[in-house]
Amino acid sequence: MTLSRRELNEKKIIVLVVVLGLVIIAFVGVRTFFLGSSEVKNQIAKEGKESLINSESYKPDDILSVEGVYSYKTGTYDVQVRFSDEPEVYYTYSKESDSKFQQVGTTNLEGKHLKEEFNRQ
């Protein structure tokens, strides 16, 4: 049984589409592994900002930016915060099991928003 030229072209197209689909799936998987899920980063950023406003008594205007970040080494999501009065300093907060956030890092140990608990770690 011999395949016609048209049938061969159709089979090539099908194989090409399947291979391309697998490449896209692999790319998305590798990207997610190293960069984390955008949805989860957005969600944790939202929760982190709400925690700063509701639990830490910051005003929305006090907060310049809140960004969810992912560490592929630990597989954890954290929140990086910059405050309006200190835009060059980043503060990192980690979500605890009870939905509270704890400061776990900073780019300036003399920062204005450094928590006392952070100094004891």
Secondary structure, DSSP 8 states (H G I E B T S, - for coil): ----HHHHHHHHHHHHHHHHHHHHHHHHHHHHHHH--HHHHHHHHHHHHHHHHHTS---GGGEEEEEEEEETTTTEEEEEEEETTEEEEEEEEEE-TTS-EEEEEES-TT-TT--HHHHT-
